[in-house]
Amino acid sequence: MTTHSPVRNRRDVLAGLAIAGGAACLPSPLLAGASARVHNGADDPHRRDWQWLAGSWNVEHRRLKERLAGSNDWQSFPGKSNLWLAMDGLGTIDDNLIGLPGGPYRAAGIRAFDPDSQRWAIWWLDGRDPTELGSPVIGSFAGDSGAFSGDDMLRGHPVKAQLRWSDIHGAHPHWEQAFSPDDGKTWETNWAMDFSRTAVTPTPFPPAEPAAPRDWDFLVGSWAVRHRRLKHRLVGNSEWEEFAGTLVNRPLLGGMANVGDNMMGFPAGAYRGLGLRAYDATTGLWLSWWLDGRDPLSFSTPMRGRFADGIATMTGEDSQDGKPILVRVIWSRITPNSARWEQASSADRGATWETNWISDFSRRA
């Protein structure tokens, strides 16, 4: 369960594409005419890498009470997990209830496969601190097991983290986490989980207590999306292009977060991405991140905002042609079966705005 890492500039990651809703605002179309790798997951065997974990599970946890402290005092406690496949199998979304003795908490995991490196990246969103995404662990499968590693922090000190799956096609898949304080010379296993399937089809967990904000309840479900965007922005362009998309949006963390699986039907070729949105109870703001399926090893810098009078306004910083700009997203016209999303950019710190993307949502289910 990893800690924090920097995220890329939205321009670097998004390369001009938009999120069709989901758990994040649409990214800014900074490079609307740029070439980009478009990958079709339908013909990639790695889209089956996590099929064995799709569904609902009971989880038996066993964790060292103190990590990297010479402790041999283990705690045992129960948990539950739901996992959905996403991005046509090249991504996953999981929602977790973890019954720690000191008090239960919720957490979510996001996984994405990078066809270029042939590796998976895994992020962890801790419901106790939903303002930060954890550093990803990165790795792959071989046979009946998988190994993933990355950097972490423990008590303010950097450590190496290693996650291992075994017996993944058996009745009780097994997961272990180990930390190394000496750059991999020695390792201490500090957490283990054994999974027992309860259902083939995952079902969202009950709402959180105390009750989560219901701001995004309207977006849960399946949607058809009609997009219209400027081909070039902040240059006085008035040429618009239109294309279709889809969205499947699911609640996480008992409603304190949600995630969207998006398909964008660009003329150059369809691509997929994940949007993640989480509520910060301390500030009353929603944070939203985007994971671009063409560059799936890093999330974008989050946008922040809130609802007022039935309209959501999210803002964030970006750059274009090496110059800083602001990006604003507005959700409006919200009904049980429809909604509108609009994106605008400003090159003068908000004195003027140019609307460059409009998406209309129609509910399918």
N, C-alpha and C positions, 0 to 999 in steps of 0.2 A: 504494500500500500504506500505508494511513493508520494513525494512532496512536490515542490514547485520547480518550474522551468520556464525560461523565456519562450515567448511565442513570436512567430514571424509577423513582420509588417503585412497588413492586409493586401497590399499591392503584390508583394512577393508571392503570397500563397494563392490568391484568388485569380490573378491574371485576367481580370475582367469578366468573371462569371458571377451569376447571382444565385442566391439561395431561394428556392421556392418555399419560403416559410420554414416550417419545422421548428426546431428549438433555437434558431438563431435568425437574426435579420438577414436580408439579402446582402451579400457583399457588394462592394462598389465595383462597377465595371470599368476598371482602370485601364485595361488593355483590351478594349473591345475588339480590335482587329488583330490581336496577336495570335500567333500560332501556338498550339498547346497539344500535349499528348492527350488523346482521347482513348480510353481503354474500355472495351466491352467485356464485362465480367462473365457473360454467358458462356464463353468458350475457354475459360480459365479453370483448370482443375482445382486451384486453390480456393475457389468459391465453396468447396466442400470441406475445407479444413476444420470448420467449427460446427458442422451440422450435427455432430454427436452431442453437442452441448445445448442445442436449441431445445427449449421447453422449460418446465418448472422443476425445482430441485429442493430437497432438504439437504442441509449442509451441517456436518459435524466439524466444528473448529477445535483446534488445539494450538495454543499460543504461549510462547515464553512470556512470563510476567514482566521481566526486564530483559531487554535486548542488548547484546554486546556488553554485558556486565558480569559475566561468569555465573549467571543464574541457571539453575536447573529446576526452577519452579514453574510448572506448566499449568495453564488454565484451560478448561474445557467448557464449551458453550455452544448453543445451537444457532442455526441461521437458515435463511431461505434465499433462493436465487431464481430469477427469471431471465431467460436470454432469448432475444430475437435476432435473426439474421437480417442484415441490411446491405445496401449498396450491391444488390444482386449477388449476395454471398461474399463479397469482398470487404465486408464490414460486419460488426456485431454490436448490439446494445444489450447490456445486462443491468438489472435492478436488483439490489441486495438489501436484506434485513439481517443485521449482525447483532446477536444477543450478548454483547460484552457484559461481564459481571458488573462493571461499574455503571452500566446503563446502555441500552440498545441504541444503535444508530443505523442510518441508511447510507448507502453509497451506490454509485453507478460506475460501470466500466464501459469504455468505448474502444473498439479494436478496428484497425484498418490495414489492408494489405497493399504493399507497394510493389507493383509488377516489375519495376526497374531493378530494385534490389532483391526481390523475391523474399521479402521479410514482412512480418507483421509488427505493427506498433500498438501498444496497449496503454491507455490512460485511465486514471482513477480519479473520480470526483467524490470527495468525502462530504457527506451531508452536513457535517459539523462545521465545515469551512468551505462553502460552495462558491467562494469567490476566486478560487485558484484551481487549475487543472494540475494534476500530478505530472512529473516528468515521465515520459513514456519509457517502458521497457520494450526492447526490440529483439525479435528472434524468429524461429521457424519450427516446423514439425519434422520429425523423422520417424517413420513407422508409427508406433503406438505411444510416442512421447513428444513433448515439445519443450524447448528451452528458450528463455527470454531474459535479457539482462539490461541494466541501465544504471544511472546515477541516482542517488538519493541523499537525504540529509537525516541525521539522527542526533538529537540534542545539540544542534548547531554545528555538527561536524559532517563532512562529506563521507559517504560510504558507497560501496557498490552493492547493487541489489540483483538477485538472481531468482527467477521464478521457473519452476519445472512442473509440467503436467506428465502424468504416467497413467497407464491402463485406460487411455481415453476412450477405447471402444468396449471396455468392460462394463459390468453392472455398477461399479462404484469408482468413477474417475477420481484420481488423487492429485492434489495440488500442494506444492511446498514453496515457501519463500526463505531465502537465506541472505544474510548481509556479510559483507567483508569490510573491515576497517583498514586493511593494508593493501588495497588495490588488487585484490584477488588472490593473495598469497594464502590466506586462511578464510574459511567460511563458517558461519554459525547459522544453522537452520532455526528459525524463530516462529514459524507459523506453518500449520498443515491443515488441509481441508479434505474431507471425504464426502462425495456427492452421491445422493440417492434420488433417482428420478421419481417425480410425483405426477407429471403430466407431460404429454408430448407437445401440447400447445401452451405457451406461457400466458398467464393472466395477470394483469397489473395488480399490485398490492393495494390494500385499502389506503385511504387518505391519511396523511400524517396528522399527528396530534401534538401540539395544538394545530388547528386547521390551517392548511396552506392557503395562500391567496388563490382565488379562482380566476385570475386575470386571463389565463390562456386556455380555460376549459373549452372555449369556442373552437379552438384549433385542433382538438383531439379528433382523430379519425382519418379518413382517406379523402383526398381532394384531387380534382383536376384544376390545372393552373394555366391561365392565359397570360403570357408575358409580352410586354412592349417596351423596348429600350432604345435609347439613342445610340447610334453606331459610334459616335465620338462625343466626348463630353468636355465641357469648359472651353470650347473653341468656337462657340456660336453655331454649332451644327444643329440642323433640324430634320435630319434623316433618321427615321425610326425603323426598326425591324421587329417582327413579331414571330413568336414560336410558342410551342406548348410545353407543358411539364406536368409532373405529378408530385404529390406529397403524401406520406403517411406519417402522422404525428402521434407520439405516445407520451403519457405522463411518466415521470421518474420521481424517486425520493418522496413518494406520497403526495405529489403535486408541487413540491418545492423546486422541481426541475421538469423539463420535457425535452424530447429529442425528435427531430424530423429526418426521415429518409427521403431524399429528394432525387428526382430525375429531371434533367434539363435537356430539352430537345433542340439543341442548337443546330443551325443548318450545317455546320461543319461536322456534326456527329454528337450523339447523346452522351452525357456523362452523369455521374452520380456524386452526391456529397451528403454529409451529415451536418445538421445544425443542432447545437446544444445550448439550452437556456437554463439558468439557475437563479434563484431568488436569494438576495442578501438581506436577511431580516434586520441586520444592524442599520443599514441605510435605507431600506425600503426600495432598493433598485433591483431591476433584473439585469443580469449579464448575459450576453449571447456571443457564442463562438461559432466559427465555421470550419469544417474540415473538407477540403477540396479533394475529390476522389482522384484527380490527376496528379496531386502532390500530397499524398496522404500520410506524411511523416511529421506534420506539424499543424497545429491549430492556428487560426488567425488571432490577432489581438482582439479582445472582446469589446463590444459596444455596451453602453449602459443606458437605462431609461426606466420609465414607469408609465402606468395608465392614469389618465385623468379624464373624467366625463366620457368614458367609453372609448377613448382614443389612446393608443400607445405611441410614445415618442422615444426613439432610441438615437443616441448620438455617439460618435467616436472620431478618433483622429486617423488620418490616412496620408498618403502622399501620391503625387502624380508628377511625372517628369522630374523627380527629385525634389519637388516642392511640397511643403505640408498643406493639406487641405482638411476640411471637416466633412463628415458624412452624416446625414440625418435620414432616419427611416420613420415613417408614420404608418401605423395600422389604423384603418378606419372602415366605415360602412360595414360594421360587423353585425351579422345576423346569424341565426342557427345554421344557415346553409350557404353563406357567402361572406367574403371579406375582401378588402383591398389593401395592398401594400404599395407604398411609394418611397422611392429613394431620391434624395437630392444631395448635391455636393456644393461646397463653398470654397472659393479660393481666397476670400477676404475675411476670414475668421468670423463668418456668419452674417456679414453685412448684407450680402445677396446670396440667393440660392438658385441652383439650376436643377430642376427635376429631370432625371435621366433614366428612370426605370419605373414602370408601373406593372403590378401583377394583380390579377383578379382571380379569386379562388371560388370554386363551385364544389360543394360537398358531393362526394360519391357514396360515402358510407360513414 
